[in-house]
Amino acid sequence: MTAGLAVQATVGRDTLPIGPWTGLGVLAGWAVAALLGGGPVLRLRDA
């Protein structure tokens, strides 16, 4: 189960590989990395 789906799980949370809050942290980390990586590229290529 991916981090995004771990956040949405409502039943069987004891069997998840990561908890919902940890999954939310992983998801937020990926979002921040995408924004930090894409911001300079957009700034350089924007006409």
C-alpha positions in Angstrom: 0.0 0.0 0.0 1.4 3.4 -0.9 1.7 6.4 1.4 -1.3 8.1 -0.2 -3.6 5.1 0.4 -2.3 4.6 3.9 -3.8 8.0 4.7 -7.2 7.0 3.4 -7.4 3.6 5.2 -10.2 3.4 7.7 -10.2 -0.3 8.5 -7.4 -2.7 9.2 -4.9 0.1 10.1 -3.0 -2.3 12.4 -1.7 -4.3 9.4 -0.5 -1.3 7.4 3.2 -1.1 6.7 3.2 2.6 7.7 0.7 4.6 9.7 -1.7 7.2 8.4 0.3 10.2 9.8 3.6 8.8 8.5 1.9 8.3 5.1 0.8 11.9 5.2 4.3 13.0 5.9 5.7 10.9 3.0 3.1 12.4 0.7 3.9 15.9 1.8 7.6 15.3 1.4 7.1 14.2 -2.2 4.9 17.2 -2.9 7.5 19.6 -1.5 10.2 17.9 -3.5 8.2 18.2 -6.7 7.5 21.9 -6.0 11.1 22.7 -5.2 12.3 20.8 -8.2 9.8 22.2 -10.7 9.9 25.8 -9.5 13.3 26.6 -10.9 12.6 24.7 -14.1 9.4 26.7 -14.6 11.1 29.9 -13.9 13.9 29.2 -16.5 11.6 27.9 -19.2 8.7 30.3 -18.8 8.5 32.7 -21.8 
